[in-house]
Amino acid sequence: MFSKFTSILQHAVEALAPSLPLQEDFVYHWKAITHYYIETSDDKAPVTDTNIPSHLEQMLDILTQEEAERESGETGPCMEYLLHHKILETLYTLGKADCPPGMKQQVLTFYTKLLAHIRQPLLPHINVHRPVQKLIRLCGEVLAAPTENEEIQFLCIVCAKLKQDPYLVNFFLENKSKRPEIKSPVATEGGKENALSPDTGQSLAQEQADHQDEPQAAAAVSTSSPTSNNNSNNYNLVTSLLNLTKSPDGRIVVKACEGLMLLVSLPEPAAAKCLTENTELCELLTDRLVSFYKALPQSMDPLDIETVESVNWGLDVYNLKEDAAVFTGKRALISFLSWLDYCDQLIKEAQKSAAAVMAKAVRERFFVSVMEPQLMQTSEVGILTSTALLNRIIRQVTSEALLQEMVYFLLGEEREPETSATIAQNPLRHRLIEHCDHLSDEISIMTLRLFEQLIQKPNQHILHNLVLRSLEERNYLENKPQEEREPLENGQPHDAVDLEEDPLFGDDLSPERKLSGSDWLSTSPPQSPDHSKSEGKTEVHKIVNSFLCLVPDEAKSSYHVEGTGYDTYLRDAHRQFRDYCGICQRWDWRGNPKPFEKCNLDIPFFEGHFLKVLFDRMGRILDQPYDVNLQVTAVLSKLSLLPHPHLNEYLLDPYINLAPGCRSLFSVIVRVVGDLMLRIHRIPDFTPKLLLVRKRLLGMEPEGITIDHMTLLEGVIVLEEFCKELAAIAFVKYHAAASSSP
């Protein structure tokens, strides 16, 4: 009660007294604080019952006013006094002792406001960064401490200052071999007076120890990375933030994560090395990711996993009752995806070498240790859930380093061409590709979706590993001179009809086969001496017509339904191809195929495990469920859209001369059409049934009586649509090539 009265009286005196020069006023407030420790005998009273908070606030106001009145960058006498008399050192000592109770909170607030409000750079001063470093060590020591909020505010302002001047981080990499700090006398009952003389709060031993550090700190400014060759540094700023990420208060956790985000982005190599080698940052990321993943239910609906709202770390709102009502495990799934997003963003922002180390840690400690056994299990329910989760992870990852490590985990690092003997070289890759042709349609569809997602990611190794390495030497083409060739066409027997002689593929098209925008169709891409037809690439209109006319008239139903024409695919193909070109722009994909003279055509051709499974499934399109067919054709169309010359040739040119025993996408479809022609005549009222099925699929007809041969009829519809899609892709790609040629 008496102290409160004294405080009121003092404020009244100050209000009536004439204004002192700033420096005198500043010194007065500081002396008032030091005199408290000399004069008071009750050190149990909380600091809020004293004048200390008021004096500290006044000191801050004076320093701010002084800076505002002086030219930019000029240090005033009050700031000089603070630095010369090591006021921050003394405050640190008092804060560490928390004397009087609550003093630590006041000191943290003073440091935070000082760094935030003063514009001139303070951290380069040894009498600033040294006590700041010491105060950092006090943060995060105790979970759920009453000072947590002030601690995180202080740490975040330090991080923000380092972000502004990254070289300053070298002051905060502390050598582990440094002697332990001597206990401050202020912590003992009889040492208050010593702690305040000469205004440093340090013993002689501490002064000497700190002065030994000064050359190292000064060197930091001149070399900018004095610790680059030293592996034994503490990064206490990171350690304190890591401790605060374990706080039960979600707001503290988010602020700590934000501070780490700032620190990992600093470009200083010494800091990046210390971050990954001498802190537990990698362990925090991976352990928490593993913990959240293991908290997920063993079985989840893939649709729930796929459709749960996009998650940004730190923004997910808890509503356990509502989440549980939507589907079991939603809260656990959002927590996992939220932390995954944080890991991804952290690696994305991180300095390059630190990003690589963190991404490798996620690969080894999460993907390999936890996810791989889940993906390799034999339980169909487990396979389906883990594949759906992996698909969601692939969709969410955007950082280059994490994507690279994830791709190496899934596909391996091999780049040489596959052979039928080496397809099982990487067990996980082999298993995932085999799952595209699993007995369970659900697993097949989910795995195909996974690969569809994967081939759309901006990573060249994905496409090279899955497809391009098998096409690199173009050994799918006939290698014999023209006169020695057997009369094979598209892998068909010698008695197969030439496409250009077959009326099915002739230029005399019926009105419904005519292409819109036919004035563009004569456009041909640049000539290439490598091509076997007319010493140049096959004309666009022949390729387009080949795909459009592949399905016979009696098996077509789209021209009976409005809005299902070829034109709609043209618009989609143009947009998607443009997007792919943007992704692939930085990759060295030349405009023309690799010249024959540079190709090793004697190596036996193997289409690769991935294309083999896709072609096998495509060959069974008339006997597979509708949803499976949609997914198979979706993956093949994505591959066809890629702007690589060998894919253009192998997937989209019907007129290439295939080597014996080889197949292309077109030759697979030709075989399917041949099979279809035999089956059509066995089904009465084939065309009307086909049209009815199409209308039902479009929702134009209600579900009625069961139609025989439903799987076949749905397969025919998918086949027709896929051929139109390939025709549109071929046209858009060749038109783009012609437009870009000189």
Disulfide bonds with the S-S distance in Angstrom:
none
